[in-house]
Amino acid sequence: MASNKIGQCTWKFANHVHVLSSAATVGPMEGEGKLKDSYDRIYPDLYAGQDTWEKAERTMMEDAVTIAIHKAGLTEREIDVFLAGDLLNQNISSSFTAKTNQIPFMGVYGACSTSMLSLTLAAALVDAGFAKYAVAAVSSHNCTAEKQYRYPTEYGGQKPDTAQWTVTGAGACVVGSAHQGPRITHATIGSVQDMGIKDPFDMGSAMAPAAADTIQKHFQDTGRSPKDYDLIVTGDLASVGLPIARELLEKAGYVMGERFQDCGLMIYTSEQDTFAGGSGCASSAVVTYGHLLHEMYVGKYQRILVVATGALLSPISYQQGESIPCIAHAVVFENEKGGEQTDAGRY
């Protein structure tokens, strides 16, 4: 039985596609934040034992993938495909990780939306029978992202309060057809939205319309509403973008309430100086793969919607005065009644 497309842009996975395990690795600042007990590995410094920040980011992804595979009781040889992306030019964190693990590799890019983009594609491959087991992973690093998109960390440039703090870390999950763990039931593919915003220090405002558009289309396609979910989280709208998305959805007739939250606001404490909140590929990944899936296992949530948001700019487009096009992809995770229980340590 094949997957079904419902409505304009939502895929409904007809077969059993489950998250068999997940893992999250983070830097020292994240390891001191609100979710410090949710991560599989916390590195003591930003170098993670390497001599460059880029190599450190790669190490974090390699470790997250390895941990997730082993938590699923599998080996790298049993994984059929590895889908991954990051924020660095040519997806180098992902491709170098694929060089290490030697799993058939598909590099994907959706900026900070890549966590749910890679997971959607992994689920589709498993659902269609092209893979028995697939791994989806992403990474980001505060220092590598700042150096590439804005100013080198050593420059010490001042930032406005609308700026965000790129999360240092990586997240990975193993997707398979076994009837255990949270089931991936739907994925809503976003459309690029561009409100003409050009400020790279205000990503929340730029990404909020894309998040609202994808959430609204998800509700329209599925016939669901906010009350059908225990939790709806965006990836990294933070304190600036989340209220904008909430307002846009309310204008469309959807009152989101307290169930509507943002991963970028869940990672750090109020005492940590992260400006508007967290961002980066790892923002949604470490929260989802390190925290939310475990919360589903222990029964706090039965159905959640994760909406990863991404700003599709590049240093070249920004320097040439282009605006910032954005996108959001959404994935539904559900606990199945009567499904096989899985060791909570897998999440």
N, C-alpha and C positions, 0 to 999 in steps of 0.2 A: 504494500500500500504506500503510495507516494505522498510526499508533502503536498499541502494544498495552499494556494494563495487565496486569502480572503480580503475582500475590499481592495483598496488601491495599492497598499504597500506592506501588508502583513503576511508573513508565512506562518502556517500552522503545521507543526511537525506531527505527522500522523503516527509514526512509530515511536517506540520508547527510546528517547534520547535523554541520558542522565549525566549529571556531573558526578563522577565517581570519586574524585578527590580534588583538593585545591591547595595552594600554598601561596604565602606572601612573605617577601623579604624586604626589609626596610633599612634606611639609614638611621643615624643616632637621634636626630630630631624627631622623626616619626616614632621612634622607640620610646620617647618620653611623652608622647601625646595621649589622647583619650583612649585609644585602642591598643595600648602598649602590650596588653596580654593576648592579643589576637594574632600576632605574627609568628611565623615559623623561625625566622632568623633576624636578629637585629645586629647590624654591624657597628662596631665601636667608633668608626670615623668614616668620612666621605670617600676614602680611598679603598675601603674593603680589602686591604692587603695588596693593592695594586699600585702602580706608579703613575697612573693617570686617572682622571675622572671617567673618561670613556671606557677604560678597561674595568673600572669599578662597576659601572652600570651593567656591562656585559656579565660580570661575575654574578651580580644580583639576579639577572635573568637566568643564567645557567643554573644557579642554585635553586631558584624557584621551580624551574622545570624538573630538575632532578628530584627534588623533594616531593613534588606533586605525583610524579610517576611512581616513586617508591611507596608513597602513602596509599596508592591504588593497588599495591601488590603486583606491579608490572615491572618490566624492564624496558629500556629504550628500544630494543629490537622488536618489542610487541606493539609499539606505537606506529600506526600507519602513516600519519601525517602530522607535521608540526606547523601551525599557523601563528605568526608572531609579527609584531610591529613595535616601533618606538618613535622617538622624535628626532633622531639624528639623521643627517643627510644619508640617503641611500639605505636607511634602515640597518645601519652597521651593527647595532647591538644585537639585533635579531639574526642577521646573517652570520655573524661570528659565533653566536650561540649554536646555530644550526651546523656550523663547521665542527663544533665540539661534539655535539650529541649524535651527529650523523643520522638524523631522522629525516625522511623526505620532507622538503621544506617549501612552504608558500609564504612569502613575505607580503604583508598587507599594510596599508597606511590609511588612517582616517584621523590623524592627529590624536587628540585625547579621546576620541570616540573609538579608538582601535580596540579597546578591551572587549566591547560588545560586538564590534564588527568581526573580529577574529573568532569570537565564540559563536556568533551566528553562522559563519561559514563552516566551522568545525561541526556544529550540530547538523547543518544541512548535509555534509558529507557522510556523517554517521547515519542520518535518517534515510538517505538515498542508497545506502549500502556500499558506498565507495570506501568506507573505512569502518573498522570495528572499534578502534580506539584512535582518538585524535587529541592533541594537546594544543590549547590556545594560550598565548602568553603575551605580555607587554611589559615595558619598563620605561622609566624616566629617571632623571637625576637633576637635582637643582643646579649644580654647577655646569653640567654639559648643556642644559637647555638655556641657561642664562647666557652662556658664552656664544651659543649659536644664534639665538633669537634677539637678544638685547645687547647687553654689554658684558665683557668678561668680569667675573666676580671680583678680581683684583682691582678693577676700576673704581669700585665703591660708589657707583652712581646712585643718586637719590631716587626714590620711587614714590608715586602718589598712593593714597590709601586704596585706590581701586585696583592696584596691582595685586597679583597673587603669587604664592610661593609654590614653585614646582616641587612636587613630592618626589623624594628619593626612594626608589624601591622598585620591586617587580612583583607581578602576580601571574600565576599559571594555574590552569585546571585541566583535568583529564576528562574527556567526554567519551561515553561509550553507550552501548546498547543494553547493558545489563540493567535489570530492574532493581536498582538500588540508588539511594541518594536522591537529591532534588531533581525533578524532571524539568527539562527545557521544553516548554510547550509552544511558545510563539516568539517570533522576532519581527519587529517593525523596522523597515529600512527607511532611513530619513532622506529628505531632499535638501539640497544646499539652499541655505537662506543667507541673504546679504542685505543688511540694513544700512550699509554705507559707513559703518564705523571703521576708523583707520588707526585708532590708538591701541598699540600692542600692550599697553599697561591697563587696559580695561577690557579684558577678555570676557568677563561675566556679562557685560551688556551686549557684546557681540554675539555670544552663544545662546543667550536666553531665548530669542525668537525661534531658533532651530529646535531647542528642547521642547518648547511649547507646541511647535508644529508637529513634531513626531508624537508627542503624547496625545494631542488632539486626534491625529490620524489613527493612532492605536485604538482609542476609544471608539471612533467612528467605524473602523474596520471590524472590531470584535464585538461591538454592541455593549461593551463594558463601561464602567464609570469609576471614579476614584474609590468609591466604597467597596468595589470588588477586590481591592488590594489592601493587604495589611501595611504595606510600605511601598512608596514610590520614591526612588532616589535619582537625582541627576548626578552627573560625573564631577563637574567642577565649576558650577556657576558661582559658588561662594556667596558672600554676603551681598554683593552687588547684583548678581544675575538672578539669584533665586527669587527675590521679590518681584522682579520684572516678569519672569516666567509665570509666577503665581498670578500676577495681574492679567497677563495675556490669556491665561487659561480661564480665569474667572469671567473675562469679557466674552469668551467663547461658550460660557455656560457651565464650566466645571469648577466647583468649589473644592479645592484640594485639601484643606484642613491640615491637621498636624501630621498626617501620614506622608506629607510631601516634604522631603528633606534633601540635603545635598552632601555628597561624599566629602567634598572639599571643606565642609564645616564640621565633619565628624572626626577628622584625624587629629587636629591640634587642639591644645588647650587655649583658653583665653589669655594665659600668661605668655604664650609663645608668640613672638612678633612675626606673624605671617601675613600681615596686611589684610586683604579681604578674605583669605583662606587658601586652601590647597588647590593645586591644578596639576596637569600632566597626565600622561597615560596611566601612571601608577595610582592616581587619586582614586578612580573608580575601582581599579583592580585590587588594591590592597584592602579596601573596605569590603568589596564583594567577596573576594576569595579568601580573605583572612578573617572576616568578621560576620558578614551577613549569612553566608552559607552555614556557618556553625550555629547561628541563631535559628536558622530554619531547622537544623537537625534536632536541637533541644526543644523545638516546638513553639518558639516565640512568634515565628512567622510561618504562615501556611502558603501564602502567595505573595510574591514581590515582583515589582517591575523596576529594572535597572536601566536607566537612560543615560548612556555615556555620550558626552558632548565634546565636540572638537572644532578648533579654529583652524581653517585650512589655508593659513598664510605661510609665506616663506620669507627669509631675510631679503630675497630679491624683490618679491612683490611689495613688501612693506617699504623698502628703500625707494621703490619707483612710484610711491604714492598710491598704491592700490588699496582698496578697502579689504575687509577681512570676511570672506565667505565662511560660513559655519555649517555644521551638520550634527545630527544626533541619531544614534541607533539604540533601539530598545529591545530587551530580552526579558521574557517572563520565566520565572522559576516557581515551581509548585511542588509541594509535598503531596504524594499520592497516598490515599487511604488504603491500608492493607499492603503497601509496598514493603519490600525488604529493608530492614533497618541496617544502617552502616555505622561502623565505628566513628564516633564523633571526632576522633583524632585525625580522620581523613580531611577534615575541614578546619 
